[in-house]
């Protein structure tokens, strides 16, 4: 240390001498620039400081590295201190492995003798497979974190820089103390991390082995299902009159059925907690919505009496209505519920439907559904059996016979009064009876499994149709109730309930049809096969012209385009409703409404791009489509493209807007819609004219409301010769002045227009503030003129006609004055053509000599 201080003092002394010598030399020698002196002095100081601090810098870097390692190891140790989140996996893995072992033993025994039981076992394996896949993912994440920790720990052990020794004796002691503490921390952390790695790897091996066993058992069950299907089509029994001793037992199959279904139900309840909560939340939302709106209706006595019949189910039984909707929809929240859970939930909507039918429908319908209810209960119990028995076979036989008799009886009642039943009730009953007949025949010939499937499908799907009908009715009633209890100024004021009901009912019917088909495939045990087939069909790649595509991408493309069109239609609908509700059509409002075309084009453009991206269609292939489209334009699509481009011009330039009153090609009316290709013009006689957008750009268009809604009205009034011109002019001006229905600016005006042969014509000009009322205003003014002229004694001329009748041997001239109406009510002339036309009529001109009147 002392030597280091001596060396530092010696260097400082030498630096001082050199600086002094340079100063003397500068005075004696040639002068240098100030910049060179400063630069040289700075370099000298930096060199000296680097020499002085050389030993401190090396030690500081070592200490900083030790600090970094310490921070890293402490962080690893803190993470490891929390332990591995594998306690649930370790606890649940042994029971799962034990369950798989039991399933393996059951698969290889005669107990797996029903298709239902095989599907039950496969459902258990599918759930176990999903659970194991989740465990594998969690263990992989933990293992990756531990491997990263181990990489950091190995990096420290191979760091040779920390093995160097600093030259400074004072700092060396500090360095060795910190490095020793770091080595102790590293050794403990490394041991813990390696221990956890070994545990995770062991647990991963166990999970992998169990997962492999699940896959093997799934393949085994699939093979058994295929074998069973072949045997089911071949027949498990002989004919019904032939005994089968192997299936005589009933107590053992019953106990096994109860045990297995109880196990499945408990497992499902435990593993689907979040779905259960979602179902209860759905029920709470529906119940609160219906009860809240019902309370609002009951507070308004007049409204309550008016709509009570239209919301009968909700008004009389709001709680049962809510429970029916919830219990009918909630089962489809679950991906693969066991049959015991599905049938228990299905029991509730059946009971609620029976309550509604008993209250609202005739007794014959209730009797049929009541009988069908107990038949479905027995079918459901039989459907849960996991073993084939002779007792079960005869029960299905009896149920089929009762179902056929009941169905035929109800079908006869439908044929007598078809209007008293729901649409297609006769067809539905024919399908039900047909399935039950097939079930009966299959059972008699020994195909028991197929017979049970047909019977169960017929009963449950018929009930599902009835349940879905009531669900749709309740939802429609709830929607109607919502519209009746809406707040003033809400968005529902802009919506027409009749349109919403029609569209919404179609959507609900489509969804109900899809649910019914899914339930049908599920009862026929074809849901997995259909799902796999559709998945393979949609995901299979096809190549056309060097471009590969899948039907899945095509379906997605069509779906996105369809959604885009729906959104654009909704936007257009709200703008149309706003126009109908608007009391005035200002320029700003019309411009906002005309912008719907741009919004629709934007929605379509975004929808097209999203559809292309979602479908996976290669974007470079779009150029080929555009090229082909260009060729098509060149050959035959000029008019279509012209109309499309014209639509864009109309949207941007806005020469006409929605709500404008225009005249084009001898047609006049109000613009109701400006579409992408064409526009819609509503005429005054109720017709709607579709005009291509190209005509609106290329033809002469008169727009009466481009800048405002005012219109000038012109009238020509004729008075008889001899009338006081100034008096008439004054009367006409007074009748136009100080009227609320005539604009004061521009002011009305009256002019002497023309001196005709039989009348003196005056020309009147005045303005109507709203063009939609100009005809009514014109009528009022003409009526006022007629009354005023009559009061003042001013004669209004009218045309007359002379008729001369000539008889034989004498001449009789008869003048008949006939008043002719003024054309368009605008011009009234006195005695027009009174002596201009005379008809000579000879009654004997056309008579023959044989005429007795001659």
Order of alpha helices (4+ residues) and beta strands (2+ residues): alpha-alpha-alpha-alpha-alpha-alpha-alpha-alpha-alpha-alpha-alpha-alpha-alpha-alpha-alpha-alpha-alpha-alpha-beta-beta-alpha-alpha-alpha-alpha-alpha-beta-beta-beta-beta-alpha-beta-beta-alpha-beta-beta-alpha-beta-beta-beta
